[in-house]
């Protein structure tokens, strides 16, 4: 192939990439309103909680159903991987002493946005515990991973704001 053809091909590729990137920049990056994002994360937290209640019940009674527990843990793992991405800066609507509607307003503390890297790290750690529980080959391994998952979502265990009260 000649140098001229390679040069022309490179220029065409560069023009195409620049054109595509300008189109992407012109698109609305997040068409959802902050209230819609808050609602989405509240919905996700409800789903995480629903799955966790089943696991908590197994741990409390000692009656571990590995098939059901692993399925619940796998769902929790996937949801926790998405969870921190539902906290864009536009949803930092928390104001001290403001009257808020718990159904539609965020109750998430501003510390989540101030310590985003810790919050993300905590969510990923919890997701890994859930994933480990979803792959447990026996009751003892499931119980350990499920307890680690529960502890990782408790207030006193989190390095930033707890995952369990982040909506």
QUIZI-V254318 format. One record per residue. SS is DSSP state (@ for helix, = for strand, . for the rest). PHI is phi in whole degrees, 0 to 359 (NA if undefined). BURIAL is b if it has 9 or more other ideal C-beta (glycine too) atoms within 8 Angstrom, else e. Layout:
ss;phi;burial
SS;PHI;BURIAL
SS;PHI;BURIAL
//
This chain:
ss;phi;burial
.;NA;e
.;280;e
@;298;e
@;296;e
@;296;e
@;298;b
@;296;e
@;297;e
@;299;e
@;296;e
@;296;e
@;299;e
@;297;e
@;298;e
@;297;e
@;297;e
@;295;e
@;296;e
@;296;e
@;294;e
@;291;e
@;291;e
@;295;e
@;297;e
@;293;e
@;285;e
.;286;e
.;293;e
.;290;e
.;213;e
.;289;e
.;286;e
.;283;e
@;305;b
@;295;e
@;292;e
@;293;b
@;300;b
@;298;b
@;297;b
@;287;b
@;295;b
@;296;e
@;297;b
@;297;b
@;297;e
@;293;b
@;299;b
@;299;e
@;301;e
@;292;b
@;289;b
@;301;e
@;296;b
@;294;b
@;301;b
@;299;e
@;296;b
@;295;b
@;291;e
@;272;e
.;80;e
.;264;e
.;270;b
.;258;e
@;302;b
@;297;e
@;293;b
@;299;b
@;296;b
@;296;b
@;297;b
@;295;b
@;296;b
@;297;b
@;299;b
@;303;b
@;296;b
@;294;b
@;293;b
@;293;b
@;277;b
@;309;b
@;294;b
@;283;e
@;265;b
.;234;b
.;295;e
@;305;e
@;296;e
@;262;b
.;280;b
.;257;e
.;290;b
.;225;e
.;300;e
.;62;e
.;278;e
.;280;e
.;234;e
.;266;e
.;298;e
.;282;e
.;238;e
.;265;b
.;282;b
.;249;b
.;292;b
.;287;e
.;300;e
@;301;e
@;299;b
@;283;b
@;286;e
.;239;b
@;305;b
@;294;e
@;291;b
@;298;b
@;298;b
@;300;b
@;296;b
@;295;b
@;291;b
@;296;b
@;297;b
@;298;b
@;294;b
@;300;b
@;296;b
@;298;b
@;300;b
@;296;b
@;291;b
.;250;e
.;300;b
.;266;e
.;210;e
@;299;e
@;298;e
@;294;b
@;298;b
@;302;b
@;298;e
@;295;b
@;293;b
@;293;b
@;299;b
@;299;b
@;299;b
@;297;e
@;290;b
.;256;b
.;275;b
@;306;e
@;287;e
@;267;e
.;275;b
.;281;e
.;242;b
.;277;b
.;293;b
@;295;b
@;292;e
@;223;e
.;259;b
.;283;b
//
